[in-house]
């Protein structure tokens, strides 16, 4: 699995870039978000992070997304804090106006020596407004570590590029 992670991430990024280059229906957007959450397993750390998200529309109701940023799981009950830099690609689907769900997957890179790389996946439900504001609730899991699963609230603002 570990040997496949980097080539898989590279393939997802290349596919996303190719589709985005050919998409003509919606403008490319950049979102800047703040994430705050709680871990779902003991020691239930407080989680805080920020992200940058590129979004390319493929029509009226589907967009491709590419997200990176930083996520910090705080120290609690003797378990050391850990920082992760996720790189995820996914799809965002709008079944109704302003309401969406998305799913992303990719790699999470540990910021401390010895933490390594982890598979990360994240489904979310949210509301996107014409003013550029976006609010969502997401579950995110870095599979290499037991205590890096979280439920978080994401507040973001998006710009057309």
N, C-alpha and C positions, 0 to 999 in steps of 0.2 A: 504493500500500500504506500509506504513512504517513498519508494522509487517512482511511483506513478503520480504523486501529488504535484510536483513541479511541472511535468509535461502536461498534465491535465489542466492545471491553472493557465499555462501558456496557451493551450488550445482554446479554452473558453474565452480568453482575452482576444485572441486572433479572430475567432468566430464573431464575437461581439463587435469588434472593430469593422469587420467586413460587412456585417448586416447594417451597422450604423452608417457606414459610408454609402450604402445603397438606398437607405431609407430616405424618402422624399416628403413624407406627409407631415411630420411634426419637427419643430426646432429642437436642437440639442439643448439640454438644460443642465445647470450645475446647482446642486443643493448642498447647503451647509447645515449640519445638524448637531444637536446636543442630545446625548442619551444618558438617562439616569435610571438605575434599576436595582434589583435585589437578586442575589443568587438564589437558586431553587433548591440547593442541597447544603447540608452542613458543611462548612461553618456559616453559610448564608451571608457572604460578604456584600457590602454596599458596592455598587458598580457605577462608574462614571466614565463617560467617553465622548468623543466627538467624531464626526465623519464628514467626508466629502463624497457626493454621489453624482455621477454622470447619468443622465436619463435621455434615451433616444426613443421617440415615439415611432411605432410601426403601423399606425393607423389610429382610429378613434379610441380604442379601448385597450391596447397592449403597448407596453414600452419595455425596452431592454434597459437594465441598470447595471452599473459597475460602481462598487462602493469600496472605499478604504478609509482609514482613520486610526484611532487609538482607543483601546478599552482598558480600563484599570480596575482590577478586582482588589479591593482593599484588604489589608491584613486583619485577621480576626481569629481569636481562639488559638493562637500559636501557629496558625498556617500563614506562611509568608505571602505578601501581596505579589501580584503578577500583572504584568502589562502585556497586552497582545495588540498586534497590528494586523487587522484582517484585510484581505483582498478577496472580494466576492463579486460574482457575476450572477445575474438572475433576470427574472421577468416580473413586471408589475402589471396587473390586470384590473381594469375598471369595469365591474359588472353593472354599476349604476353611477350616475353623475356624482363626482367628488369622492365616492367611496371606492377603495381599492384593497386588494390583497397582493402581497408579493412574496416571493421565495427566492433566496439567494444561497449560493454555496461557493466555497473556495478554500483558501488557506489562511491560517492565522499564524503569524510569526511572533514568537516570544521575544521580549525585549531584554531579558536577563540571560546571561550566559548559562547554557545548559537547558534552557526551556524548549528550544527546538521549534519545530513546525507542527501544527495541528490542523486537521480538517475542521472547517467551520461551516455551519448551515444556520439559516435564519428565516422563518416565516413571519409575516406581519400583517396586521389589519390597520387601515388608516383612512384619513380624510385629507384630501388635497384641495385647496381653495384657489380660485382664479387670481387672488392677490399674491400668490407665491408661497403662502404659508402651508405647512404640511404637519400633521400630527398623527402619530401611529403608536401602536403597542406591538412589541415584537418579543419573540422568544429567540434566544441565540445560544448556540452550544459549540464550544471548542472541545472536540471529542477526546483530546489527549489527556485532559485533566478532569477529575471528578467535580471540582468546585468551580468550574468555569462555565456553568449553565446559568442563564439569567432571563428574567422577564423585565423588560425596560420600556420606558416611555421615551419616544423620540420626537423632538420639536425641531423643525427645520424650515429654512427659507430657500426657495429656488429662484434662479435667474435664467433667462433665455440667453444663450451664447450666440 
